Amino acid sequence: MSGRHDLPDIDAFTRPYWEAAARGHLLVRRCRACGRAHHYPREFCPHCWSDEVEWEPACGRAALYTWSVVHRHQLPPFDARTPYVAAVVDLEEGPRVATEVVACAPDELRPGMALVAEFREGVVVFRPENP
């Protein structure tokens, strides 16, 4: 266990994902049976239940689906980050992902806004593609 509330516990299955993230690369899982990508990492496809899934590099582009500005949070280190934008984005590969939007004032956010991935301490966050 990492001891921090904002960092993951890494296990043997998710290690490739977190190692890629530490290098600034986003991975998704793609099913060889139905062809659909999914995220968060699972050992089976949530669409067809096949276990024929593999890691695949994602391009890092997404569209903003929805968001909320968090003004209060009691757990460190989130308490020091407020306000921040908790968001859900649609990756270009298809999966919908919970994340944080950075480098953008909340009043500038728009549904469908183009975003790109960046990494903070090995965790993916998104920022506007064209600031």
C-alpha positions in Angstrom: 0.0 0.0 0.0 1.3 3.4 -1.0 0.1 5.2 2.2 -1.2 8.1 0.0 -4.8 8.4 -1.0 -4.0 9.7 -4.5 -1.5 7.0 -5.5 -2.4 3.5 -6.6 -1.5 0.2 -5.0 0.4 -1.6 -7.8 0.0 -5.3 -8.3 1.5 -7.8 -10.8 -1.5 -7.4 -13.2 -1.5 -3.5 -13.3 2.3 -3.1 -13.1 2.6 -2.6 -17.0 0.0 0.2 -16.8 1.7 2.1 -14.0 5.2 1.5 -15.4 4.1 3.0 -18.7 2.4 5.9 -16.9 5.6 6.6 -15.0 7.3 7.0 -18.4 4.5 9.3 -19.6 2.5 6.8 -21.7 -1.2 5.9 -21.3 -2.2 2.3 -21.9 -5.7 0.8 -22.4 -6.8 -2.8 -22.7 -8.2 -4.0 -26.0 -10.2 -7.2 -26.5 -9.0 -9.4 -29.3 -12.4 -11.1 -29.5 -14.7 -8.1 -29.9 -12.1 -5.4 -30.7 -13.3 -2.9 -28.1 -11.0 -1.0 -25.8 -11.7 -0.6 -22.1 -10.3 1.2 -19.1 -9.7 0.7 -16.0 -7.5 -2.3 -16.6 -9.2 -5.7 -16.2 -8.2 -9.2 -17.0 -11.4 -9.7 -19.0 -13.4 -7.7 -21.5 -16.4 -6.0 -19.8 -18.2 -6.0 -23.2 -18.0 -9.6 -24.2 -16.4 -11.3 -21.2 -13.5 -12.7 -23.2 -10.2 -13.1 -21.5 -8.4 -12.4 -24.8 -7.3 -8.8 -23.8 -4.0 -7.1 -24.2 -2.3 -3.8 -23.4 -2.3 -1.2 -26.1 -0.8 2.3 -26.2 -3.5 5.0 -26.2 -2.9 8.2 -28.2 -3.6 10.4 -25.1 -6.4 12.5 -26.7 -9.8 12.8 -25.1 -13.0 14.8 -25.1 -14.5 16.3 -21.9 -17.7 14.5 -21.0 -18.6 16.0 -17.6 -16.9 17.7 -14.6 -17.3 19.1 -11.2 -15.2 21.6 -9.3 -14.2 20.2 -5.9 -13.9 23.1 -3.4 -13.4 21.0 -0.2 -11.6 17.8 0.5 -10.5 16.5 3.8 -7.9 13.9 2.9 -4.3 14.9 2.1 -3.0 15.6 -0.5 -6.3 16.6 -2.0 -7.0 19.2 0.7 -4.0 21.2 -0.6 -5.2 21.0 -4.2 -8.6 22.5 -3.8 -10.2 23.8 -5.9 -9.6 21.2 -8.6 -11.6 19.8 -11.5 -12.8 16.2 -11.1 -13.8 15.1 -14.6 -14.9 12.2 -16.8 -13.4 12.1 -20.3 -14.0 10.0 -23.4 -10.7 8.6 -24.7 -10.3 8.7 -28.5 -10.0 4.9 -28.2 -13.5 4.7 -26.7 -13.3 4.2 -23.0 -14.8 6.7 -20.6 -12.3 7.6 -17.8 -12.5 9.4 -14.5 -9.6 11.9 -14.1 -8.7 15.4 -13.3 -8.5 18.4 -15.7 -5.5 20.7 -15.1 -4.2 23.9 -16.6 -7.6 25.3 -17.3 -10.0 27.6 -15.4 -13.2 25.9 -14.6 -15.3 28.6 -16.4 -13.4 27.8 -19.6 -14.5 24.1 -19.6 -17.0 23.0 -22.3 -18.6 19.6 -23.1 -16.6 18.0 -25.9 -13.6 20.1 -25.2 -10.4 18.6 -26.7 -8.0 17.4 -24.1 -4.6 15.7 -24.0 -3.0 13.5 -21.4 -0.2 14.5 -19.1 1.2 12.8 -16.1 1.5 13.9 -12.5 3.6 11.6 -10.3 2.8 8.7 -12.7 -1.0 9.4 -12.7 -2.8 10.5 -15.8 -4.5 13.9 -15.8 -5.8 15.9 -18.8 -5.3 19.5 -20.0 -6.8 21.4 -22.9 -5.3 20.5 -26.2 -5.2 24.1 -27.4 -4.8 26.3 -24.3 
